[in-house]
Amino acid sequence: MQKNRVMLVADDIDVNRASFRAMFEEEYEVLEAGDGNETLKILEERKVDIVILDMCMPVKSGKQVLKQMKADPKLLDIPVIVKTVIGEERELEMLEMGADDFIFSPCEPEVVKKRVFNIMTRYETLAERLESQRHLSTVREHLLFQVARTVRTDVAVIEECYREMTGQRTENKSVGLEDMYRHLERIRELTDSVLDGQIVGAGESVCDTFQISDVVAELTSECRTICTEMGIEVTVQEGEIFCEYLVGDVRRLKQIWARLLKKAYINARPGCRIFTGYREVRTGEDELELELAVQGSIDGGEDYPLIKSLVELLHGTMCVEVQEDAQILCRVFLPFRIGKAIGQPKSFAGLKTLLLDDNELSRDYHAAVLARLGLPVDVVQNGADAVAYLRRAASKGNAYDLCFVNWYMQGGEPFIRSVRENFPKGSLTICCSTNEKELVECQMLAAGVDCVVERPIYQEGMYRFLTELCRQESGKNGTGSEKI
């Protein structure tokens, strides 16, 4: 298995290093250092994603290593988990120096794994957001340049028309009112498209799980309706489909395809034909490239600034080819992740579960019940971490099926409403438990809860509830309550 992440374990005791290697070697390439100088040398030579740093190393202590790391611009962003036998009185000092978390000796392996997982999730989510913002800034700058260049050309034509009308023409070429009107229309269409599409506005791409067949049916139906009225024939060629469900920004995918189709039919004359098609090209275990094609009497004089910007926002590419019959073929290549069917019935042990609870006692109890039943469960203590887990899993095409939430935790109800806005019914089942079901059930359901479970929750009752959940048909597990 290819390991893309690198962990550095800095500890002078061989047994400790071997223990950490055994814990993480399946997920990380584990590097080892026996003292502070060796630690810094490895950090200079290798790209490291996370460091487990023992405070009591010879030659140069962990504290000195941490201080040098946080003073080095190339190393300061690497997350560091400090390992120490020192009590909590030193914790504040290490945090002020830049440590991300602590583990105390002796340490429980599952605790260490969970802390490493939580820290890496936060750092990787932050890195993805920063990269997304940098990419968005680049695309926005390119778009503004393209729009400005187009508008400048149109304004020059309009100015020349004005000079001709007022007897101030400087060139021999005649510019008529029709030319002026055409360029004014292009400016209006350009500005309307920017504003309506919110292309240069701030905002992240949204990851949805969708069926490509639904997108094709929606867009081609609209296009055929318009083209029939214009006397234009539309041909749709469906390519090979590896995966029906994809994960990505379906809204921008529709914008790109719809704009290309519009450019094809708006310039076509009655009796002409336009063509569109698509196919999937597998590029990885959980990734593919969607190729879109639109061919017709497209105006090849423009540089397609808006469509190109949308394509670039999705990290795709676009090319334009002139065919022998003078028609233009536009091809767009967009990367997507492979998804799974929303609400698809699955095996009991296949329910991917997230448990959110800020109460340690109930959190540990419910986690133990779910674990004994064999469910893959991740546990978080606050809403911010829960949202990060949900979004990250959805963006990778491996979304959670079930989310248990403590209704009574701080911010529990607002969290549920927020999650339901981003994960509609059918894509995620939200479950809450209560011992006052008659009083709060209506409020829970109104907030977006799918299942209200009555306390106390025992293992047998949880088993029956989850088994019934698995039996429900795809798309039919809407609002309701369950007593167990």
C-alpha positions as CSV (number, residue, x, y, z in Angstrom):
1,M,0.0,0.0,0.0
2,Q,1.4,3.4,-0.9
3,K,1.9,5.7,2.1
4,N,1.5,9.4,1.2
5,R,2.0,10.7,4.7
6,V,5.2,10.8,6.8
7,M,5.5,10.6,10.6
8,L,8.6,11.4,12.5
9,V,9.0,9.7,15.9
10,A,11.6,11.4,18.0
11,D,12.4,9.4,21.1
12,D,15.7,8.1,22.6
13,I,14.2,4.8,23.8
14,D,14.2,2.1,21.2
15,V,11.2,0.3,22.6
16,N,9.1,3.5,22.4
17,R,10.0,4.1,18.8
18,A,9.2,0.5,17.9
19,S,5.8,0.8,19.6
20,F,4.9,3.9,17.6
21,R,6.1,2.3,14.4
22,A,3.8,-0.7,15.1
23,M,0.9,1.7,15.7
24,F,1.2,3.7,12.6
25,E,3.2,1.8,9.9
26,E,0.1,0.8,8.0
27,E,-0.9,4.4,7.4
28,Y,2.4,6.3,7.5
29,E,6.0,6.1,6.5
30,V,7.5,6.2,10.0
31,L,10.9,7.8,10.4
32,E,12.8,7.5,13.6
33,A,15.2,9.8,15.5
34,G,17.0,9.1,18.7
35,D,18.1,12.6,19.8
36,G,17.3,16.3,19.1
37,N,20.0,16.9,16.5
38,E,19.0,13.8,14.5
39,T,15.4,15.0,14.6
40,L,16.3,18.4,13.1
41,K,18.5,16.8,10.5
42,I,15.6,14.6,9.3
43,L,13.3,17.6,9.3
44,E,15.7,19.5,7.0
45,E,16.1,16.6,4.6
46,R,12.5,15.1,4.4
47,K,9.0,16.4,4.1
48,V,7.3,15.4,7.3
49,D,3.5,15.6,8.0
50,I,3.5,15.1,11.8
51,V,6.0,14.8,14.6
52,I,5.7,12.8,17.9
53,L,8.3,14.5,20.0
54,D,9.7,13.2,23.3
55,M,10.6,16.0,25.7
56,C,13.4,14.1,27.5
57,M,15.9,13.4,24.6
58,P,19.7,13.6,24.9
59,V,22.0,16.0,23.1
60,K,19.2,18.4,22.4
61,S,15.9,18.2,24.3
62,G,12.4,18.0,22.8
63,K,11.8,21.5,24.2
64,Q,14.8,22.9,22.2
65,V,13.7,21.0,19.1
66,L,10.2,22.5,19.4
67,K,11.5,26.0,19.8
68,Q,13.7,25.7,16.7
69,M,10.9,24.2,14.7
70,K,8.5,27.0,15.5
71,A,11.2,29.6,14.7
72,D,11.9,28.1,11.2
73,P,9.4,29.2,8.5
74,K,9.8,25.9,6.7
75,L,9.0,23.8,9.8
76,L,6.6,25.9,11.9
77,D,3.4,24.5,10.3
78,I,4.2,20.9,11.0
79,P,1.9,19.6,13.8
80,V,3.7,18.4,16.9
81,I,2.4,16.0,19.5
82,V,4.5,16.2,22.7
83,K,5.2,13.0,24.6
84,T,6.2,13.5,28.3
85,V,6.0,12.1,31.8
86,I,5.9,15.6,33.2
87,G,2.6,16.7,34.8
88,E,0.0,19.2,33.6
89,E,1.9,22.1,35.0
90,R,4.2,22.1,31.9
91,E,1.3,21.8,29.5
92,L,0.6,25.5,29.2
93,E,4.3,26.2,28.5
94,M,4.4,23.7,25.7
95,L,1.2,25.0,24.2
96,E,2.6,28.5,24.2
97,M,5.6,27.2,22.4
98,G,3.4,25.7,19.6
99,A,2.7,22.1,20.6
100,D,-0.6,20.8,19.2
101,D,-1.4,18.1,21.7
102,F,0.1,15.9,24.5
103,I,0.4,12.3,25.3
104,F,1.6,11.2,28.7
105,S,3.7,8.1,29.4
106,P,2.5,5.4,29.6
107,C,0.1,6.1,26.8
108,E,-2.9,4.1,25.6
109,P,-2.5,3.2,21.9
110,E,-6.1,4.0,21.0
111,V,-5.8,7.4,22.6
112,V,-2.6,8.2,20.6
113,K,-4.2,7.1,17.4
114,K,-7.3,9.2,17.9
115,R,-5.2,12.3,18.8
116,V,-3.0,11.9,15.7
117,F,-6.1,11.3,13.5
118,N,-7.9,14.5,14.9
119,I,-4.8,16.7,14.5
120,M,-4.1,15.5,10.9
121,T,-7.8,15.9,10.0
122,R,-7.7,19.6,11.2
123,Y,-4.4,20.4,9.5
124,E,-5.4,18.7,6.2
125,T,-8.8,20.4,6.2
126,L,-7.1,23.8,6.8
127,A,-4.5,23.1,4.1
128,E,-7.3,22.2,1.6
129,R,-9.1,25.4,2.4
130,L,-6.0,27.5,2.0
131,E,-5.2,25.8,-1.3
132,S,-8.8,26.3,-2.4
133,Q,-8.6,30.0,-1.6
134,R,-5.3,30.4,-3.5
135,H,-6.8,28.6,-6.5
136,L,-9.9,30.8,-6.3
137,S,-7.8,33.9,-6.2
138,T,-5.9,32.9,-9.3
139,V,-9.0,32.0,-11.2
140,R,-10.7,35.3,-10.2
141,E,-7.7,37.3,-11.3
142,H,-7.6,35.5,-14.7
143,L,-11.3,36.0,-15.1
144,L,-11.2,39.7,-14.4
145,F,-8.3,40.1,-16.9
146,Q,-10.4,38.3,-19.6
147,V,-13.5,40.3,-18.8
148,A,-11.6,43.6,-18.8
149,R,-10.0,42.7,-22.2
150,T,-13.3,41.9,-23.7
151,V,-15.0,45.0,-22.4
152,R,-12.1,47.2,-23.6
153,T,-12.5,45.8,-27.1
154,D,-16.2,46.5,-27.1
155,V,-15.8,50.0,-25.6
156,A,-13.3,50.8,-28.3
157,V,-15.9,49.9,-31.0
158,I,-18.6,51.9,-29.3
159,E,-16.2,54.9,-29.0
160,E,-15.4,54.7,-32.7
161,C,-19.1,54.6,-33.5
162,Y,-19.6,57.7,-31.4
163,R,-16.8,59.5,-33.2
164,E,-18.3,58.6,-36.6
165,M,-21.7,59.9,-35.5
166,T,-20.2,63.2,-34.3
167,G,-17.8,63.7,-37.2
168,Q,-14.7,62.8,-35.3
169,R,-13.9,59.5,-36.9
170,T,-10.1,58.7,-36.9
171,E,-10.2,55.6,-39.1
172,N,-11.4,54.9,-42.6
173,K,-13.3,51.8,-41.4
174,S,-17.0,52.6,-41.0
175,V,-18.7,51.5,-37.8
176,G,-22.5,51.4,-37.8
177,L,-25.2,51.5,-35.1
178,E,-25.7,47.7,-35.5
179,D,-22.0,47.2,-34.5
180,M,-22.4,49.4,-31.5
181,Y,-25.6,47.7,-30.5
182,R,-24.0,44.2,-30.9
183,H,-21.0,45.2,-28.7
184,L,-23.3,46.8,-26.1
185,E,-25.3,43.5,-26.0
186,R,-22.1,41.6,-25.5
187,I,-21.1,43.8,-22.5
188,R,-24.6,43.4,-21.0
189,E,-24.5,39.6,-21.5
190,L,-21.0,39.4,-20.0
191,T,-21.9,41.4,-16.9
192,D,-25.2,39.6,-16.4
193,S,-23.4,36.2,-16.7
194,V,-20.8,37.2,-14.1
195,L,-23.4,38.5,-11.6
196,D,-26.0,35.7,-12.2
197,G,-23.4,33.0,-12.0
198,Q,-21.5,34.5,-9.0
199,I,-18.4,33.3,-10.7
200,V,-16.1,35.9,-9.2
201,G,-17.9,35.9,-5.8
202,A,-16.3,34.3,-2.8
203,G,-17.3,30.8,-1.9
204,E,-16.1,27.3,-1.9
205,S,-17.1,24.6,-4.3
206,V,-19.8,22.4,-2.9
207,C,-19.4,18.7,-2.9
208,D,-22.6,16.8,-3.7
209,T,-23.3,13.2,-4.5
210,F,-25.2,13.1,-7.8
211,Q,-26.1,10.9,-10.7
212,I,-24.6,11.9,-14.0
213,S,-27.7,10.6,-15.8
214,D,-29.9,13.1,-13.9
215,V,-27.6,16.0,-15.1
216,V,-27.7,14.8,-18.7
217,A,-31.5,14.4,-18.6
218,E,-32.1,17.8,-17.2
219,L,-29.8,19.7,-19.5
220,T,-30.6,17.9,-22.7
221,S,-34.3,18.2,-22.1
222,E,-34.0,22.0,-21.7
223,C,-31.7,22.2,-24.8
224,R,-34.1,20.1,-27.0
225,T,-37.1,22.2,-26.0
226,I,-35.3,25.4,-27.1
227,C,-33.8,23.9,-30.2
228,T,-37.1,22.4,-31.4
229,E,-38.6,25.9,-31.3
230,M,-35.6,27.2,-33.3
231,G,-35.7,24.3,-35.9
232,I,-32.4,22.9,-34.7
233,E,-31.6,19.2,-34.4
234,V,-29.8,18.0,-31.2
235,T,-27.8,14.8,-31.0
236,V,-26.7,13.4,-27.6
237,Q,-24.1,10.7,-27.5
238,E,-23.8,8.8,-24.2
239,G,-20.3,7.4,-23.5
240,E,-19.2,4.6,-21.3
241,I,-20.2,5.0,-17.6
242,F,-17.9,3.4,-15.0
243,C,-19.7,4.9,-12.0
244,E,-23.2,6.4,-12.0
245,Y,-22.6,8.3,-8.7
246,L,-20.1,11.1,-8.6
247,V,-19.0,13.5,-5.9
248,G,-18.3,17.1,-6.8
249,D,-19.8,20.6,-7.5
250,V,-22.8,19.6,-9.6
251,R,-24.1,23.2,-9.7
252,R,-21.0,24.4,-11.6
253,L,-20.9,21.3,-13.7
254,K,-24.4,22.2,-14.9
255,Q,-23.4,25.9,-15.5
256,I,-20.5,24.8,-17.7
257,W,-22.5,22.4,-19.8
258,A,-25.5,24.7,-20.1
259,R,-23.3,27.6,-21.2
260,L,-21.6,25.5,-23.9
261,L,-24.9,24.3,-25.2
262,K,-26.2,27.9,-25.3
263,K,-23.2,29.0,-27.3
264,A,-23.9,26.2,-29.8
265,Y,-27.6,26.8,-30.4
266,I,-27.6,30.6,-30.1
267,N,-25.4,30.9,-33.3
268,A,-27.1,28.1,-35.2
269,R,-29.6,28.6,-38.0
270,P,-32.8,26.6,-38.6
271,G,-31.9,23.2,-40.1
272,C,-28.5,23.1,-38.4
273,R,-27.4,20.4,-36.0
274,I,-25.6,20.6,-32.7
275,F,-23.9,17.7,-30.9
276,T,-23.1,17.0,-27.3
277,G,-21.7,14.0,-25.5
278,Y,-19.9,12.8,-22.5
279,R,-17.8,9.9,-21.2
280,E,-15.9,8.9,-18.0
281,V,-12.2,8.1,-17.9
282,R,-11.0,6.3,-14.8
283,T,-7.9,8.0,-13.3
284,G,-7.6,6.3,-10.0
285,E,-9.1,3.9,-7.5
286,D,-11.7,6.5,-6.3
287,E,-11.3,9.2,-9.0
288,L,-12.3,9.7,-12.6
289,E,-12.3,12.4,-15.3
290,L,-15.6,13.4,-16.9
291,E,-15.2,14.6,-20.5
292,L,-17.9,16.8,-22.0
293,A,-18.1,17.7,-25.6
294,V,-20.3,20.3,-27.5
295,Q,-20.1,20.8,-31.2
296,G,-21.9,23.4,-33.3
297,S,-21.7,26.8,-35.0
298,I,-20.1,28.3,-31.9
299,D,-18.6,31.8,-32.2
300,G,-14.9,31.0,-32.1
301,G,-13.8,34.6,-31.8
302,E,-14.3,34.9,-28.1
303,D,-12.0,33.4,-25.5
304,Y,-14.8,31.9,-23.4
305,P,-13.6,33.7,-20.2
306,L,-16.6,32.8,-18.1
307,I,-16.8,29.1,-19.1
308,K,-13.0,28.8,-18.7
309,S,-13.1,30.3,-15.3
310,L,-15.8,27.9,-14.2
311,V,-13.8,25.0,-15.5
312,E,-10.7,26.2,-13.7
313,L,-12.6,26.5,-10.5
314,L,-13.2,22.8,-10.7
315,H,-9.5,22.2,-11.5
316,G,-10.4,21.1,-15.0
317,T,-9.2,22.0,-18.5
318,M,-10.9,23.1,-21.7
319,C,-9.9,23.0,-25.4
320,V,-11.5,24.4,-28.6
321,E,-11.0,22.8,-32.0
322,V,-12.1,24.0,-35.4
323,Q,-13.5,21.1,-37.5
324,E,-13.3,20.7,-41.3
325,D,-16.9,21.8,-41.7
326,A,-16.0,25.1,-39.9
327,Q,-17.9,24.0,-36.8
328,I,-16.3,24.4,-33.4
329,L,-15.8,21.5,-31.0
330,C,-15.4,22.4,-27.3
331,R,-14.1,19.7,-25.0
332,V,-14.0,20.0,-21.2
333,F,-12.3,17.7,-18.8
334,L,-13.4,17.8,-15.1
335,P,-12.1,15.6,-12.2
336,F,-14.6,14.0,-9.9
337,R,-14.5,11.5,-7.1
338,I,-16.4,8.3,-7.3
339,G,-19.4,8.3,-4.9
340,K,-21.9,5.8,-3.6
341,A,-25.7,5.8,-3.9
342,I,-27.4,7.9,-1.3
343,G,-29.6,5.9,0.9
344,Q,-28.6,2.6,-0.7
345,P,-29.4,-0.4,1.6
346,K,-26.2,-1.8,3.1
347,S,-25.0,-4.4,5.5
348,F,-25.3,-3.8,9.2
349,A,-21.5,-3.5,9.7
350,G,-21.3,-1.1,6.8
351,L,-23.0,1.8,8.4
352,K,-20.4,4.5,8.8
353,T,-21.3,6.3,12.0
354,L,-20.3,9.6,13.6
355,L,-21.0,10.2,17.3
356,L,-21.2,13.8,18.6
357,D,-21.5,14.3,22.3
358,D,-19.8,16.7,24.8
359,N,-20.8,14.6,27.8
360,E,-17.9,12.2,28.5
361,L,-20.1,9.6,30.3
362,S,-22.8,9.2,27.7
363,R,-20.2,9.6,24.9
364,D,-18.1,6.7,26.1
365,Y,-21.2,4.5,26.8
366,H,-22.7,5.0,23.3
367,A,-19.3,4.6,21.6
368,A,-18.8,1.3,23.5
369,V,-22.3,0.0,22.5
370,L,-21.7,0.9,18.8
371,A,-18.2,-0.6,18.9
372,R,-19.5,-3.9,20.4
373,L,-22.0,-4.1,17.5
374,G,-19.1,-3.9,15.1
375,L,-20.0,-0.5,13.6
376,P,-17.2,1.8,12.3
377,V,-17.6,4.8,14.5
378,D,-15.8,8.1,14.9
379,V,-16.2,10.1,18.0
380,V,-16.1,13.9,18.3
381,Q,-16.9,16.3,21.2
382,N,-17.9,19.5,19.4
383,G,-19.9,20.7,16.4
384,A,-16.9,22.2,14.5
385,D,-15.0,18.9,14.5
386,A,-18.2,17.1,13.5
387,V,-18.7,19.4,10.5
388,A,-15.1,18.9,9.5
389,Y,-15.5,15.1,9.6
390,L,-18.8,15.1,7.7
391,R,-17.5,17.4,4.9
392,R,-14.2,15.6,4.6
393,A,-15.8,12.2,4.3
394,A,-18.3,13.6,1.7
395,S,-15.6,15.2,-0.4
396,K,-13.8,11.9,-0.6
397,G,-16.9,10.0,-1.7
398,N,-17.1,8.0,1.5
399,A,-19.8,9.9,3.4
400,Y,-21.2,9.0,6.8
401,D,-24.5,7.2,6.9
402,L,-25.5,7.9,10.4
403,C,-24.9,10.7,12.9
404,F,-25.8,10.3,16.6
405,V,-26.1,13.7,18.3
406,N,-26.6,14.6,22.0
407,W,-29.6,16.9,21.7
408,Y,-28.8,18.4,25.1
409,M,-25.2,19.3,24.4
410,Q,-24.3,23.0,24.0
411,G,-25.3,24.1,20.5
412,G,-26.9,20.7,19.7
413,E,-30.1,22.0,18.0
414,P,-28.4,24.7,15.9
415,F,-25.8,22.1,14.9
416,I,-28.5,19.8,13.6
417,R,-30.2,22.5,11.7
418,S,-26.9,23.5,10.1
419,V,-26.0,20.0,9.2
420,R,-29.5,19.3,7.7
421,E,-29.1,22.4,5.4
422,N,-25.9,20.9,4.0
423,F,-26.8,17.2,4.1
424,P,-30.5,16.8,3.0
425,K,-32.7,13.9,4.1
426,G,-31.6,10.7,2.4
427,S,-27.9,11.6,2.4
428,L,-27.4,11.4,6.2
429,T,-29.5,9.9,8.9
430,I,-29.5,12.1,12.1
431,C,-30.4,10.3,15.3
432,C,-31.0,11.8,18.8
433,S,-32.0,10.1,22.1
434,T,-34.1,11.4,25.0
435,N,-35.9,10.2,28.1
436,E,-38.6,12.9,27.6
437,K,-39.7,11.9,24.1
438,E,-43.3,13.2,24.3
439,L,-42.0,16.7,25.2
440,V,-39.2,17.2,22.7
441,E,-39.9,14.8,19.8
442,C,-41.8,17.4,17.7
443,Q,-39.0,20.0,18.3
444,M,-36.3,17.4,17.3
445,L,-38.1,16.4,14.1
446,A,-38.6,20.1,13.1
447,A,-34.9,20.7,13.6
448,G,-34.1,17.9,11.1
449,V,-33.7,14.8,13.2
450,D,-34.6,11.6,11.4
451,C,-34.9,9.2,14.3
452,V,-35.8,9.9,17.9
453,V,-34.5,7.1,20.2
454,E,-35.9,6.7,23.7
455,R,-33.5,6.3,26.6
456,P,-32.1,4.2,28.1
457,I,-30.3,2.7,25.1
458,Y,-29.2,-0.9,25.6
459,Q,-27.2,-3.0,23.2
460,E,-30.1,-5.2,22.2
461,G,-32.3,-2.2,21.4
462,M,-29.6,-0.5,19.5
463,Y,-29.1,-3.7,17.4
464,R,-32.8,-3.8,16.6
465,F,-32.9,-0.1,15.7
466,L,-29.9,-0.3,13.4
467,T,-31.0,-3.5,11.8
468,E,-34.4,-2.0,10.9
469,L,-32.6,1.1,9.5
470,C,-30.6,-1.2,7.2
471,R,-33.8,-2.8,6.0
472,Q,-35.4,0.4,4.9
473,E,-35.6,0.8,1.2
474,S,-33.4,3.4,-0.5
475,G,-34.9,6.9,-0.3
476,K,-37.7,5.9,2.1
477,N,-36.1,6.6,5.4
478,G,-37.5,10.1,5.8
479,T,-38.7,11.9,8.9
480,G,-39.9,9.6,11.7
481,S,-39.2,8.4,15.2
482,E,-38.2,5.1,16.6
483,K,-38.8,3.7,20.1
484,I,-36.3,1.1,21.3
